[in-house]
Amino acid sequence: MLTLDELQQNDKTWEANGLQFVLDPFAASQIKQLRIDYNEAEDEFSVVNPDGPQSSC
């Protein structure tokens, strides 16, 4: 399990495909859509918020 912080009372939680996700209320209010992909070849996750700021890097 990957955790970055302790679960707080007001956190928003949901489950998808057997995985539990947790966001604090501010982060949850900023996200309308969220895509989380797992790349097996690289053994890594990528998180994309299509409504978030775009980078030109």
C-alpha positions in Angstrom: 0.0 0.0 0.0 1.3 3.5 -0.9 0.3 6.1 1.6 1.5 9.7 1.8 -0.5 10.8 4.8 -2.9 9.6 7.5 -6.6 9.4 6.6 -8.4 12.5 7.9 -12.1 12.7 8.9 -13.1 15.0 6.0 -11.1 13.2 3.3 -13.0 12.0 0.2 -12.5 8.3 -0.6 -13.5 6.0 -3.4 -12.6 2.6 -4.8 -12.1 1.6 -8.4 -10.9 -1.8 -9.7 -10.0 -2.9 -6.1 -7.9 0.1 -5.3 -8.8 2.7 -2.7 -8.1 6.4 -3.4 -8.2 9.2 -0.9 -8.1 13.0 -1.5 -8.3 15.9 0.9 -11.4 18.1 0.4 -9.4 20.9 -1.4 -7.8 18.5 -3.9 -11.1 16.8 -4.4 -12.8 20.1 -5.2 -10.2 20.9 -7.9 -10.6 17.6 -9.8 -13.6 16.9 -12.1 -11.9 14.1 -14.0 -8.8 12.0 -13.1 -7.1 9.3 -15.0 -4.7 6.9 -13.3 -2.8 4.6 -15.6 -0.4 1.8 -14.6 2.5 1.0 -17.0 3.5 -2.6 -16.4 6.7 -2.3 -18.6 8.0 0.7 -16.5 6.3 -0.5 -13.2 4.9 3.0 -12.6 1.7 5.0 -12.3 0.8 8.2 -14.1 -1.9 10.5 -12.9 -3.5 12.9 -15.4 -6.1 15.6 -14.6 -7.3 16.7 -18.0 -8.8 19.8 -16.5 -5.6 20.8 -14.7 -2.9 23.2 -15.8 -0.9 22.0 -18.9 2.9 22.0 -19.0 4.9 22.8 -22.1 7.9 20.8 -20.8 
